[in-house]
Amino acid sequence: RPLASNAKPDYPVSALRNGVQGSVVARLQVAPNGQVTEASIVSRSGQRDRDLDRAVLTTVRGWKFEPAMQNGRAVASVVNVPVDFQTTGR
């Protein structure tokens, strides 16, 4: 489970200005201490824009998680995190 203090990815200015919208799903490998050890993009919907991918990866690499537990011990885990970028309502 991600910690509440994790920052949301910023909407890239160029993507916002160009009306680029979509969803990005990042797959994160989380160490037993709750730190992200690896992040990659596993899917996109809407307009494909590498700026959205970069914004997500840059942000989630610094996230911290409550570690997964197995038999009372913290263990490494993999989690998929969806991030939506919508220009409406901004």
C-alpha positions in Angstrom: 0.0 0.0 0.0 1.5 3.4 -1.0 2.1 5.9 1.8 -0.3 8.9 1.9 2.7 11.3 1.7 3.7 10.1 -1.8 3.5 13.0 -4.3 1.2 12.7 -7.4 3.0 13.0 -10.7 2.9 16.5 -12.2 1.0 16.9 -15.5 3.8 17.8 -17.9 3.4 21.3 -19.2 3.9 20.4 -22.8 1.3 17.6 -22.6 -1.2 19.9 -20.8 -0.7 22.7 -23.3 -1.3 20.2 -26.2 -4.3 18.7 -24.6 -2.7 15.3 -24.3 -4.7 13.0 -22.0 -4.5 9.4 -21.0 -3.8 6.8 -18.4 -0.4 5.2 -17.6 0.1 2.1 -15.6 3.5 1.6 -14.0 4.7 -1.7 -12.5 6.8 -1.2 -9.4 9.1 -3.6 -7.6 9.0 -2.8 -4.0 11.7 -3.9 -1.5 10.9 -5.3 1.9 11.8 -1.9 3.3 9.0 -0.3 1.2 11.3 1.5 -1.3 10.8 1.2 -5.0 13.7 -0.7 -6.6 12.5 -0.8 -10.2 9.8 1.0 -12.2 8.5 0.4 -15.7 5.5 1.3 -17.8 3.3 -1.7 -18.6 0.4 0.0 -20.4 -1.0 3.2 -21.7 -4.4 4.4 -22.9 -5.5 7.5 -24.7 -2.9 9.5 -26.5 0.6 8.1 -26.4 3.0 10.6 -25.0 6.4 9.9 -23.6 6.2 13.0 -21.4 3.4 11.3 -19.4 5.5 8.2 -19.1 8.5 10.1 -17.8 6.4 12.1 -15.3 5.0 8.9 -13.8 8.4 7.1 -13.7 10.2 10.1 -12.2 7.6 10.4 -9.5 6.9 6.8 -8.5 10.6 5.9 -8.3 10.7 8.1 -5.1 7.5 6.6 -3.6 7.5 4.6 -0.4 5.1 1.8 0.5 4.0 -0.1 3.5 5.8 -3.4 2.8 3.9 -6.5 1.9 3.9 -9.1 4.8 4.1 -12.8 4.6 4.2 -15.0 7.7 4.8 -11.8 9.8 7.8 -10.7 7.8 8.2 -7.9 5.2 8.8 -9.2 1.7 9.5 -7.8 -1.7 6.4 -7.3 -3.9 5.3 -6.0 -7.3 2.4 -3.5 -7.6 0.8 -1.9 -10.6 -0.1 1.8 -10.2 -2.5 3.5 -12.5 -2.2 7.3 -13.1 -4.8 9.3 -15.0 -4.0 12.5 -16.8 -7.1 14.4 -17.8 -7.2 18.1 -18.9 -10.9 18.6 -18.0 -11.5 20.1 -14.6 -8.0 21.5 -14.2 
